[in-house]
Amino acid sequence: MKRSVKPAVVLFLTAFSLAVFPLAATGLSQNSPPPNAPRTNAPRTNAPQLSSSRQSAIRFVPGANRSAPRTGRSRGGASRGNCPETSQTLMALVPAGNANQQAVPPDLTVSDRPTFWFYVPYSLSAERPAEFALLDEMGEYVYQTRITSETASGGILRIQIPEDIPALEAGKTYSWTFQVLCEGSNPIDLWGSLERIALNSNQQTRLQQLSTPADRAAFYAENGIWYDALGIVADLYHADRTDPVRAANWESLLRSVGLASVAAERLLNSYPRL
C-alpha cells in the first residue's frame, strides 16, 4: 500500500524518538522491570468477557514521574477539502488531548497488539479515506492501513493491530499517525505515541485476583494504563449500550481525560476487518 504519512511527520517522529525514547520509563512502580526485561504474560484484554457488575465509576489516573515529554497532536484542526465543517473535530481517544501540539508522555499498554480508537466526525469513503500507521523507535513501519469503509455518518472508529503483525515489545515506545485525506496534499492529521510495558509481580498478582472485566479496566485506569482500560470499557459499553453501569463507566472514563463530548457517539459498524 502506498505510504501517505506526511514526510515531515515521519521525520519528526523518527528524530524525536531517537532523542527521547531511550529515556522512557514506565513510572508505575519502583518494582517495574527495566526496558530490556523479558516480556511477561500479562492477561490480554482485546476480547474480554462481556459482563460487568462494577458499580463505582471508572476514572483514569495518569502515572506520576513518567518519561521525558514528547510532542503529540490528538485533535485535528479546521476542515478542508471535501471534509465538511462539523461541530466536533477529528480526535484520538487518548488522554491530555487538545488542538495544539502539547508535550505529553507516551500512553501505556500491556497488550502486544493494542487497539486504537478515533472519533471521526464525518463519513469515510474511497474519496475521503483515513490512514493509520504505527512506527517503531527507528521510524520504521510496523503496521499501516487505509480505511475506505462506506459509512453514512461519523462515529468512533477502532483499529486493532492484526495477529500477523509482529508483537509490540515491552519496554519500547512506538509512534502512531492517523489522518483523513480531505485533500491529498493537505490531510487533517493526528499523531502520538504509546509504550508497551510489563506489569511487575505485585501488579500481576492483583490483576489475577480481579474477577470481572470492569474491575480489570478499573485496575488499568488506576495504574495509568490507558489503552487496556479504554479497550475493556469500550467493548463492554458497545456490546450493550442500554446497561446503565456500562454506560456510566464509559462516560466516566472519557470524561476523566476530557473526552466527554464523544461519549454518546456510536461505534461505526464498518471498521477494518481483522
ABEGO torsion letter per residue (X at the ends): XBBABBAAAAAAAAAAAAAAAAABBAGABAABBBAABBBBBBBBAABBBBBBABABBBBBBBBBGBBBBBBBBABBBBBBEABBBBABBBBBBBBGBBABBBBBBBBBBABABBBBBBBBABBBBAABBBBBBBBBAAGBBABBBBBABBBABBEBBBBBBBAABBBBBBGBBBBBBBBBBABAABBBBBBBBBBBBBBBAAAAAAAAABABAAAAAAAAAAAGBAAAAAAAAAAAAAABAABAAAAAAAAAAAAAAGAAAAAABBBBABBBBX
